[in-house]
């Protein structure tokens, strides 16, 4: 399970229709829980320094402030620690198109392009039809999953582990095999 906190919603710089330039948002925190089947192997958490600051609304949402990031490595430096945790695994994230777009923008192509990206939000759409919302906090509330610190990377990744376990149980009850489960939640890198 992988979760990113960022300084905004756009992983690439762009010009808007009013000809204003918007810098790329930056990754402020990475959280990862490594699984082998249902067993947790370990976890990884790292704050990441940013160059362009963090908007006040993002600071309020995440609690990640410039002071908290003082002395943190850049994401580019943190990748050297993160890469061994990612290599050879299926990457799972809640709302994976968001996290995946940042991974695609910030990681070397050789790393992200050889891994599958699976979205628990897409899986929940199929397997939790009673949910009025597919937001992580709403699914957690509906399914009785405790998230110790919403909008922080490791806590969200841990909550996503519990969500994945419940989604796997529902898929098994419906007779899905593992490949059908992965295909139902898979996100195409080409579309990010």
NORDA-V37281 format. One line per field, one symbol per residue. ss: DSSP state (~ for helix, > for strand, _ for the rest). phi: phi as a letter, one per 20 degrees, with the letter a starting at -180 (. if undefined). psi: psi as a letter, one per 20 degrees, with the letter a starting at -180 (. if undefined). A space follows every 10 residues. Layout:
ss: ???
phi: ???
psi: ???
This chain:
ss: _>>>>>____ ___>>_____ >>____>>>> >>>>>>__>> >>>>>>>_>_ _____~~~~~ ~~___~~~~_ ___>~~~~~~ ~~~~~~____ >>>__~~~~~ ~~~~~~__~~ ~~____>>>~ ~~~~~~~___ _____~~~~~ ~~~_______ __~~~~~~~~ ~~~~~~~~~~ ~~~____~~~ ~~~~~>>_~~ ~_
phi: .cbddcerdd fcfbdefeme ecfffdedbc cbcedcmeef erbcbbfcfc edmcggffff femedgffeg nffffgffgf efgffefmce ecbelggfff fffffddfgf effdcedcdf ffffgedcff ffbdfgfffg ffemeedfag mdgfffffff gffggfffff fffenfefff gfffdfdfff ee
psi: ppqqqrjaio iqqrpahjkp ppqqqqphqp ppppqocipp harpppqpqq hjrpqhhhgg ghjorhhhip iqrrhhhhhh hhghhhpjrp ppqplhhggh hgghhiqqhh ghijqqppoh ggghhhimhi piqjqghggg ghjkppohmq kpggghgghh ghggghhggg gghijqrhhg gghhippphh i.
